[in-house]
Amino acid sequence: MTDAALSAPSTPLAREVARRRTFAIISHPDAGKTTLTEKLLMFGGAIQLAGQVKAKGERRRTKSDWMGIERERGISVVTSVMTFEYRDCVFNLLDTPGHEDFSEDTYRTLTAVDSAVMVIDAAKGIEARTRKLFEVCRLRDIPIVTFINKMDRESRDPFEILDEIEKTLALDATPLTWPIGRGRDFAGTYELATGRIRLVDGGGDVAGTGEDSLAGLVSPERAAETQEELELARGALKPFELDSFREGHLTPVFFGSALRNFGVRDLLDGLADLAPAPQGLEADKRAVKPEEERMTAFVFKVQANMDPNHRDRIAFARLCSGKLTRGMKARLTRTAKTIGLHAPQFFFAQDRQLAEEAFAGDVVGIPNHGLLRIGDTLTEGEDIAFLGVPSFAPEILRRVRLEDAMKAKKLKQALQELAEEGVVQVFRPFDGSPALVGVVGPLQLDVLTDRLKSEYGVEVGFEQSQFALARWVSAAKKSDLDEFLAGNRSSLAEDLDGDPVLLAGSAFQMNRAQERWGNVAFTDIKDVRKPPSA
């Protein structure tokens, strides 16, 4: 049963909001996330040909991995946004980077979704990156649907994987489909609620219904084994409860093979029927409900040069309430200025089209020339700001070495723009020494180097810095903060927003500063919508 049927929305706006399903895909690298994304888009009609890893030429380029370094290394390093329709639902799919070096982008993306699909490799089970991303989802009580992928390859026992989910993540796992065999013997799935049997060789269409049909569809041995597993699954595993799923305590589980395009339709049907429609969000002054008439939205990502020919810059905004209409005026609460939304866009990975209208839950791209930043709130006049978009203290600090001194001005502009995107953080020391760049992981430095060269024509290298740690500083009393800033200028810098940051060479030095300045707070996470100096 869909949200629309459960809540029976009465207004046209409420009915449109109830159709939306905005979700992210999370996984450890190589679990098959990008392949699953392609197949979901294929079912939604957004792409006609899913790019396969072994294909050649243009077919090898996945629709969600558009950056050169992504295609070269076969990884996703930025969040892609894809909107498509399936059945009577509008899906906004946010494909997040799997590599931990880009965790900041992923965390911000998870602030913009109402549910998530957790992709697990059937042979490897829950891996470190999956566990970390799950904890982020748990902090926000995001409902999670699980897709156990690669069942057609060497895999672990399904009960063992389900047990690992429950013990490792403290999350009840309820299978909605059950695999018929695994590895080279993987023949299809059995839907527990309806008894529908889908076979891999049958293209995923319903081949029969009920356990009695198994013997006529697969070998007697396979049929008997599956019947025994089904009986055990019904007796030992917790039945599905919608409220428990929506509250983040239970995950429905689907089995399949994204590469073979099997089980993907079941997953998509499950999202349509079970995943929540857009939820209310907390702002600084009040809670905002999605069915409110007046439009509100927040920016969770900024991306430049998606189309290098036009040097475009897109702010990705999640609509939180109301309806956005192309051409309408919106208030940017950070600056109190009014901007025109003349060309909002929907994305189908690399392709895009103008969004004449969009509703709460939708994700739209807003072209701009540096006006919009991550964390910005847009409204129809109300002075509110949504909270919760994080910025994390970098784990690596480096000085940028410019190969051509004549391009110093170009480098400064490029670092400013890339910092506004969230590619890196830039810290400008109070003492006037050269700027530092901060990243979570070393792969971010590779992306920075690649983009500086390909998009700005600036070649750089990196040098070790005397500093290893950065923490934002704030104080309840302005006089305490001013005293601290005056006494530590040689170790201070400002970030993109002008907020003060303490730089330290070691954890020992940072601990000493914390002990000495008891009235000053040192934080490694900053809400970009609520600067620490505010």
C-alpha positions as CSV (number, residue, x, y, z in Angstrom):
1,M,0.0,0.0,0.0
2,T,1.4,3.4,-1.0
3,D,1.7,6.5,1.2
4,A,-1.1,8.1,-0.9
5,A,-3.4,5.3,0.1
6,L,-2.4,5.4,3.7
7,S,-2.7,9.2,4.3
8,A,-5.4,10.0,1.7
9,P,-4.1,13.5,0.9
10,S,-6.9,15.9,0.0
11,T,-5.2,18.8,-1.8
12,P,-3.5,18.7,-5.2
13,L,-0.2,19.8,-3.5
14,A,-0.5,17.1,-0.8
15,R,-1.2,14.5,-3.5
16,E,1.9,15.5,-5.5
17,V,4.1,15.4,-2.3
18,A,2.8,11.9,-1.5
19,R,4.1,10.7,-4.9
20,R,7.7,11.6,-4.1
21,R,10.3,9.1,-3.0
22,T,13.7,10.7,-2.3
23,F,16.4,8.2,-1.5
24,A,20.2,7.7,-1.5
25,I,22.1,4.5,-2.3
26,I,24.9,3.7,0.2
27,S,27.4,0.9,0.1
28,H,31.0,-0.1,0.5
29,P,33.0,0.4,-2.8
30,D,32.6,-2.4,-5.3
31,A,29.3,-3.7,-3.9
32,G,27.6,-2.9,-7.2
33,K,26.1,0.5,-6.3
34,T,26.6,2.2,-9.6
35,T,25.4,-0.8,-11.6
36,L,22.3,-0.9,-9.4
37,T,21.8,2.8,-10.0
38,E,21.9,2.3,-13.8
39,K,19.3,-0.5,-13.7
40,L,17.0,1.5,-11.5
41,L,17.2,4.3,-14.1
42,M,16.6,1.9,-16.9
43,F,13.3,0.7,-15.2
44,G,12.4,4.4,-14.8
45,G,13.0,5.1,-18.4
46,A,15.7,7.6,-17.7
47,I,18.3,5.7,-19.7
48,Q,17.9,3.2,-22.5
49,L,21.2,1.3,-22.2
50,A,22.8,0.5,-18.9
51,G,26.6,0.9,-19.2
52,Q,28.4,-2.3,-18.2
53,V,31.9,-2.5,-16.7
54,K,33.2,-4.7,-19.6
55,A,31.6,-2.7,-22.4
56,K,33.7,-0.6,-24.7
57,G,33.9,3.1,-25.6
58,E,31.0,5.3,-24.6
59,R,29.1,2.3,-23.2
60,R,31.7,2.0,-20.4
61,R,30.8,5.4,-19.0
62,T,28.2,5.0,-16.4
63,K,25.5,7.6,-16.5
64,S,26.1,8.8,-13.0
65,D,29.9,9.0,-13.2
66,W,30.5,12.0,-15.4
67,M,33.9,13.3,-14.1
68,G,37.1,12.2,-16.0
69,I,38.8,10.8,-12.9
70,E,35.7,8.8,-12.1
71,R,35.7,7.1,-15.5
72,E,39.5,6.5,-15.3
73,R,39.4,4.8,-11.9
74,G,35.9,3.3,-12.0
75,I,34.7,4.9,-8.8
76,S,32.1,7.6,-7.9
77,V,33.6,10.6,-6.2
78,V,30.7,13.1,-6.4
79,T,27.0,12.8,-5.7
80,S,24.8,12.4,-8.7
81,V,21.2,13.3,-8.8
82,M,18.7,11.5,-10.9
83,T,14.9,12.1,-11.2
84,F,12.6,9.6,-12.9
85,E,9.1,8.2,-12.7
86,Y,8.0,4.7,-12.1
87,R,4.4,3.5,-11.5
88,D,2.7,6.6,-10.0
89,C,5.7,7.8,-8.1
90,V,8.4,10.4,-8.8
91,F,11.8,9.1,-7.6
92,N,14.7,11.4,-6.7
93,L,17.7,9.1,-6.6
94,L,21.0,10.4,-5.0
95,D,23.9,8.2,-5.9
96,T,26.6,8.9,-3.3
97,P,30.4,8.4,-3.4
98,G,31.4,5.0,-2.0
99,H,35.0,5.9,-1.2
100,E,35.5,7.1,2.4
101,D,37.7,10.0,1.2
102,F,34.5,11.6,0.0
103,S,32.5,11.0,3.1
104,E,31.7,14.7,3.6
105,D,29.8,14.8,0.3
106,T,27.9,11.6,1.3
107,Y,27.0,12.9,4.8
108,R,25.5,16.1,3.3
109,T,23.6,14.2,0.8
110,L,22.0,12.1,3.5
111,T,20.5,15.3,5.0
112,A,18.4,15.6,1.8
113,V,16.8,12.1,1.6
114,D,13.9,10.4,3.3
115,S,15.2,6.8,2.9
116,A,18.2,4.9,1.8
117,V,19.0,1.7,-0.1
118,M,21.9,-0.2,1.5
119,V,23.7,-2.4,-1.1
120,I,25.5,-5.4,0.3
121,D,27.8,-7.8,-1.6
122,A,26.5,-11.3,-1.0
123,A,30.0,-12.7,-0.7
124,K,31.4,-10.1,1.6
125,G,28.5,-9.1,3.8
126,I,28.7,-5.9,5.8
127,E,32.0,-4.0,5.3
128,A,33.5,-1.1,7.1
129,R,32.2,1.7,4.9
130,T,28.7,0.2,4.9
131,R,28.7,0.2,8.7
132,K,29.9,3.8,8.9
133,L,27.3,5.1,6.5
134,F,24.6,3.1,8.3
135,E,25.5,4.9,11.5
136,V,25.0,8.3,9.8
137,C,21.5,7.1,8.6
138,R,20.7,5.9,12.2
139,L,21.6,9.4,13.6
140,R,18.8,10.8,11.4
141,D,16.5,7.7,11.8
142,I,16.5,7.2,8.0
143,P,14.5,4.1,7.0
144,I,16.8,1.6,5.1
145,V,15.9,-0.9,2.4
146,T,18.6,-3.6,1.9
147,F,19.5,-5.1,-1.4
148,I,21.8,-8.1,-1.2
149,N,23.6,-8.0,-4.5
150,K,25.7,-10.5,-6.6
151,M,23.6,-13.6,-5.6
152,D,24.7,-15.1,-8.9
153,R,28.3,-15.2,-7.8
154,E,30.0,-17.1,-4.9
155,S,28.1,-15.9,-1.9
156,R,27.5,-16.6,1.8
157,D,24.5,-18.3,3.3
158,P,21.4,-15.9,3.3
159,F,20.7,-16.6,7.0
160,E,24.3,-15.8,7.8
161,I,24.0,-12.4,6.1
162,L,20.7,-11.6,7.8
163,D,22.2,-12.6,11.1
164,E,25.2,-10.3,10.5
165,I,22.9,-7.4,9.7
166,E,21.0,-7.9,13.0
167,K,24.1,-8.3,15.1
168,T,26.4,-5.8,13.5
169,L,23.9,-3.0,12.9
170,A,21.4,-3.8,15.6
171,L,18.7,-3.7,13.0
172,D,15.9,-6.3,12.5
173,A,16.1,-7.8,9.0
174,T,13.0,-9.1,7.3
175,P,13.4,-10.7,3.8
176,L,10.6,-9.8,1.4
177,T,12.1,-12.0,-1.3
178,W,14.1,-15.2,-0.8
179,P,16.8,-16.5,-3.1
180,I,16.3,-19.8,-5.0
181,G,19.8,-21.1,-4.8
182,R,23.0,-19.0,-5.0
183,G,26.2,-18.6,-6.9
184,R,26.1,-20.5,-10.2
185,D,22.9,-22.3,-9.0
186,F,21.1,-19.0,-8.4
187,A,17.8,-19.5,-10.2
188,G,15.6,-16.7,-9.0
189,T,13.6,-15.4,-6.0
190,Y,10.4,-16.3,-4.1
191,E,8.3,-13.5,-2.8
192,L,7.3,-14.4,0.7
193,A,4.1,-12.4,1.0
194,T,2.5,-13.5,-2.3
195,G,4.3,-16.7,-3.3
196,R,5.3,-15.2,-6.7
197,I,8.3,-16.9,-8.2
198,R,10.6,-15.1,-10.6
199,L,13.3,-16.8,-12.5
200,V,16.6,-15.3,-13.8
201,D,16.2,-17.2,-17.1
202,G,12.6,-15.9,-17.3
203,G,13.6,-12.3,-17.4
204,G,12.2,-11.6,-14.0
205,D,8.6,-12.2,-15.0
206,V,6.3,-14.2,-12.7
207,A,6.9,-17.9,-13.6
208,G,4.6,-19.4,-11.0
209,T,2.9,-18.9,-7.6
210,G,3.3,-20.9,-4.4
211,E,5.8,-23.4,-3.1
212,D,4.1,-26.3,-4.9
213,S,5.1,-24.6,-8.2
214,L,8.8,-24.7,-7.3
215,A,9.3,-28.4,-8.3
216,G,8.1,-27.8,-11.8
217,L,10.3,-24.8,-12.3
218,V,13.7,-25.8,-10.7
219,S,15.3,-29.1,-9.9
220,P,13.7,-31.3,-7.2
221,E,16.8,-30.8,-5.0
222,R,16.7,-27.0,-5.4
223,A,12.9,-27.0,-4.8
224,A,13.2,-29.0,-1.6
225,E,16.1,-26.9,-0.3
226,T,14.2,-23.7,-1.0
227,Q,11.1,-24.9,0.7
228,E,13.1,-25.9,3.8
229,E,14.7,-22.4,3.9
230,L,11.4,-20.7,3.5
231,E,9.9,-22.6,6.4
232,L,12.9,-21.6,8.5
233,A,12.7,-18.0,7.4
234,R,9.0,-17.7,8.3
235,G,9.6,-19.3,11.7
236,A,12.9,-17.6,12.8
237,L,12.8,-14.1,11.3
238,K,10.7,-11.2,12.4
239,P,7.7,-10.4,10.2
240,F,7.7,-7.1,8.3
241,E,6.2,-4.1,10.2
242,L,5.8,-0.8,8.3
243,D,6.0,1.4,11.4
244,S,9.2,-0.3,12.6
245,F,10.7,0.2,9.1
246,R,9.7,3.9,9.0
247,E,11.2,4.4,12.4
248,G,14.5,3.0,11.3
249,H,14.4,-0.2,13.5
250,L,13.7,-2.8,10.7
251,T,15.0,-3.2,7.2
252,P,13.1,-5.1,4.4
253,V,15.6,-7.2,2.4
254,F,15.6,-8.1,-1.3
255,F,18.0,-10.5,-3.0
256,G,19.2,-10.2,-6.6
257,S,21.9,-9.4,-9.2
258,A,22.1,-5.9,-10.5
259,L,24.5,-6.9,-13.2
260,R,22.0,-9.4,-14.6
261,N,19.1,-7.0,-14.0
262,F,17.4,-9.3,-11.6
263,G,15.6,-8.3,-8.4
264,V,15.8,-4.6,-9.3
265,R,12.1,-4.4,-10.2
266,D,11.2,-5.9,-6.8
267,L,13.4,-3.3,-5.1
268,L,11.8,-0.5,-7.0
269,D,8.3,-1.8,-6.2
270,G,9.3,-2.0,-2.5
271,L,10.5,1.6,-2.5
272,A,7.2,2.7,-4.2
273,D,5.1,0.8,-1.7
274,L,7.0,1.1,1.5
275,A,9.4,4.1,1.5
276,P,8.1,7.3,3.1
277,A,7.0,10.3,1.2
278,P,8.8,13.6,2.1
279,Q,9.0,14.2,5.8
280,G,8.9,17.4,7.9
281,L,12.3,19.1,8.6
282,E,13.5,21.2,11.5
283,A,14.5,24.8,10.9
284,D,16.1,27.2,13.4
285,K,12.7,28.8,14.3
286,R,10.1,26.1,13.7
287,A,9.4,22.7,12.1
288,V,8.4,22.9,8.4
289,K,5.9,20.4,7.0
290,P,6.1,19.3,3.3
291,E,2.4,20.1,2.5
292,E,2.7,23.8,3.5
293,E,1.7,26.0,0.6
294,R,4.8,28.3,0.7
295,M,8.0,27.0,-0.9
296,T,11.1,26.3,1.2
297,A,14.4,24.6,0.2
298,F,18.0,24.1,1.3
299,V,21.2,23.7,-0.7
300,F,23.1,20.5,0.1
301,K,25.5,20.5,-2.8
302,V,27.2,22.8,-5.3
303,Q,28.8,21.5,-8.4
304,A,30.7,23.5,-11.1
305,N,31.6,22.6,-14.6
306,M,29.3,19.6,-15.0
307,D,29.2,20.9,-18.6
308,P,32.8,22.2,-19.2
309,N,31.7,23.9,-22.5
310,H,29.5,26.3,-20.5
311,R,31.5,26.6,-17.2
312,D,28.2,26.1,-15.5
313,R,27.7,26.1,-11.7
314,I,24.7,24.3,-10.2
315,A,23.4,24.4,-6.6
316,F,21.4,21.2,-5.8
317,A,18.5,22.1,-3.6
318,R,16.1,19.8,-1.7
319,L,12.5,21.2,-1.6
320,C,11.2,21.0,1.9
321,S,7.7,22.4,1.5
322,G,5.3,23.8,-1.1
323,K,5.8,24.1,-4.8
324,L,8.6,25.7,-6.9
325,T,7.5,27.2,-10.2
326,R,10.0,28.3,-12.8
327,G,10.4,32.0,-12.8
328,M,9.3,32.6,-9.2
329,K,11.3,34.8,-6.7
330,A,12.9,33.3,-3.6
331,R,14.6,34.8,-0.6
332,L,18.1,33.7,0.2
333,T,18.0,34.0,4.0
334,R,21.8,34.1,4.5
335,T,22.0,37.4,2.6
336,A,18.3,38.5,2.8
337,K,18.5,39.0,-1.0
338,T,15.8,38.0,-3.5
339,I,16.8,35.8,-6.4
340,G,14.9,34.6,-9.5
341,L,14.6,30.9,-10.1
342,H,14.6,31.3,-13.9
343,A,16.0,27.9,-15.0
344,P,15.6,25.3,-12.3
345,Q,16.5,21.8,-13.6
346,F,15.8,18.2,-13.1
347,F,18.7,15.8,-13.7
348,F,18.9,12.4,-15.3
349,A,22.6,11.9,-14.5
350,Q,24.4,13.6,-17.4
351,D,21.1,14.8,-19.0
352,R,18.9,17.6,-17.7
353,Q,15.7,19.4,-18.5
354,L,14.0,22.6,-17.3
355,A,11.8,22.1,-14.3
356,E,8.6,24.0,-14.9
357,E,7.4,23.0,-11.4
358,A,8.7,20.9,-8.6
359,F,7.2,19.8,-5.2
360,A,8.4,19.1,-1.7
361,G,10.8,16.1,-1.8
362,D,12.1,17.0,-5.3
363,V,15.8,17.8,-5.8
364,V,16.4,20.6,-8.4
365,G,19.5,22.2,-9.8
366,I,19.7,26.0,-9.7
367,P,22.2,27.6,-12.0
368,N,24.1,30.5,-10.4
369,H,27.4,32.3,-10.5
370,G,28.6,31.8,-6.9
371,L,25.5,33.3,-5.2
372,L,24.4,30.0,-3.6
373,R,26.5,28.0,-1.1
374,I,26.1,24.7,0.7
375,G,23.7,25.1,3.5
376,D,21.8,28.1,2.1
377,T,18.0,28.3,2.7
378,L,15.5,29.5,0.1
379,T,12.0,30.6,1.1
380,E,9.1,32.7,-0.3
381,G,9.9,35.4,2.2
382,E,10.1,33.8,5.6
383,D,13.4,34.3,7.6
384,I,14.2,30.8,8.6
385,A,17.3,28.5,8.1
386,F,17.3,24.7,8.0
387,L,19.9,23.1,10.2
388,G,22.0,20.0,10.0
389,V,24.3,20.2,7.0
390,P,27.8,19.3,8.4
391,S,31.3,20.3,7.6
392,F,34.0,18.1,9.1
393,A,37.5,19.1,10.2
394,P,40.0,17.8,7.7
395,E,42.3,15.0,8.5
396,I,45.0,16.1,6.0
397,L,46.4,19.7,5.7
398,R,48.7,20.7,2.8
399,R,50.2,23.8,1.3
400,V,49.6,24.2,-2.4
401,R,52.7,24.6,-4.5
402,L,52.0,26.5,-7.7
403,E,54.1,25.5,-10.7
404,D,53.5,28.8,-12.6
405,A,53.7,31.8,-10.4
406,M,51.9,33.9,-13.0
407,K,48.7,31.9,-12.3
408,A,48.5,32.9,-8.6
409,K,45.3,34.9,-9.1
410,K,43.8,32.1,-11.1
411,L,44.6,29.6,-8.3
412,K,43.0,31.8,-5.7
413,Q,39.8,32.0,-7.7
414,A,39.8,28.2,-8.4
415,L,40.4,27.3,-4.7
416,Q,37.6,29.7,-3.7
417,E,35.1,28.1,-6.1
418,L,36.2,24.5,-5.3
419,A,35.9,25.3,-1.6
420,E,32.4,26.6,-2.1
421,E,31.6,23.3,-3.8
422,G,32.9,21.4,-0.8
423,V,35.7,19.7,-2.9
424,V,38.2,20.9,-0.3
425,Q,38.4,23.3,2.6
426,V,40.6,26.3,2.3
427,F,42.1,28.0,5.4
428,R,43.8,31.4,5.1
429,P,46.3,32.0,8.0
430,F,45.9,35.2,10.1
431,D,49.6,35.8,9.7
432,G,49.4,36.2,5.9
433,S,51.2,33.0,5.0
434,P,50.0,31.0,2.0
435,A,46.6,29.3,2.2
436,L,46.3,25.7,3.3
437,V,43.9,23.1,1.8
438,G,42.2,20.5,4.0
439,V,40.8,17.2,2.9
440,V,39.4,14.1,4.6
441,G,41.4,11.6,2.5
442,P,44.3,11.6,0.0
443,L,42.0,10.8,-3.0
444,Q,40.5,14.2,-2.6
445,L,43.9,15.7,-3.4
446,D,44.0,13.7,-6.6
447,V,40.6,15.1,-7.5
448,L,41.7,18.6,-6.7
449,T,44.8,18.3,-8.8
450,D,42.8,16.9,-11.7
451,R,40.1,19.6,-11.6
452,L,42.6,22.4,-11.2
453,K,44.4,21.3,-14.3
454,S,41.4,20.3,-16.5
455,E,39.0,23.0,-15.6
456,Y,41.2,26.0,-14.7
457,G,44.5,25.2,-16.5
458,V,46.4,25.4,-13.2
459,E,49.1,22.8,-12.4
460,V,49.9,22.4,-8.7
461,G,51.7,20.1,-6.3
462,F,51.4,19.8,-2.5
463,E,53.8,20.2,0.3
464,Q,53.7,19.0,3.9
465,S,52.4,21.6,6.4
466,Q,53.6,22.2,9.9
467,F,50.0,21.7,11.0
468,A,48.2,18.4,11.3
469,L,44.8,19.3,12.9
470,A,42.2,22.0,12.5
471,R,39.3,22.9,14.9
472,W,36.7,25.6,14.7
473,V,36.7,27.8,17.8
474,S,33.9,29.7,19.4
475,A,33.0,31.1,22.8
476,A,29.8,32.1,24.7
477,K,31.3,35.5,25.4
478,K,32.8,37.6,22.7
479,S,35.5,38.9,25.0
480,D,36.7,35.4,25.7
481,L,36.9,34.7,21.9
482,D,38.7,38.0,21.2
483,E,41.3,37.3,23.9
484,F,42.0,33.8,22.5
485,L,42.3,35.2,18.9
486,A,44.7,37.9,20.0
487,G,46.9,35.5,21.9
488,N,47.2,32.8,19.2
489,R,47.4,34.6,15.8
490,S,50.3,32.5,14.6
491,S,48.2,29.3,14.8
492,L,44.9,30.7,13.5
493,A,43.3,30.9,10.2
494,E,39.8,31.6,8.8
495,D,37.7,29.3,6.7
496,L,35.6,30.1,3.7
497,D,32.9,31.8,5.8
498,G,35.4,33.8,7.8
499,D,35.0,31.7,10.9
500,P,38.2,31.3,13.0
501,V,40.0,27.9,13.0
502,L,42.9,26.8,15.3
503,L,45.7,24.9,13.6
504,A,47.9,22.6,15.6
505,G,50.8,20.4,14.8
506,S,49.7,17.5,16.9
507,A,46.9,16.2,19.2
508,F,49.1,17.1,22.2
509,Q,49.2,20.8,21.1
510,M,45.5,20.8,20.5
511,N,44.8,19.3,24.0
512,R,47.1,21.9,25.6
513,A,45.1,24.7,24.0
514,Q,41.8,23.2,25.2
515,E,43.2,22.9,28.7
516,R,44.5,26.4,28.8
517,W,41.4,28.1,27.3
518,G,38.5,26.6,29.2
519,N,36.0,29.2,28.0
520,V,36.6,28.5,24.4
521,A,35.0,25.6,22.5
522,F,37.0,23.6,19.9
523,T,34.8,21.6,17.5
524,D,35.6,19.2,14.7
525,I,32.1,19.4,13.1
526,K,30.5,22.7,11.9
527,D,26.9,23.1,10.8
528,V,27.4,25.1,7.6
529,R,24.0,26.6,8.1
530,K,24.9,27.8,11.6
531,P,28.5,29.1,11.8
532,P,30.2,28.5,15.2
533,S,30.9,32.3,15.5
534,A,27.2,33.0,15.2
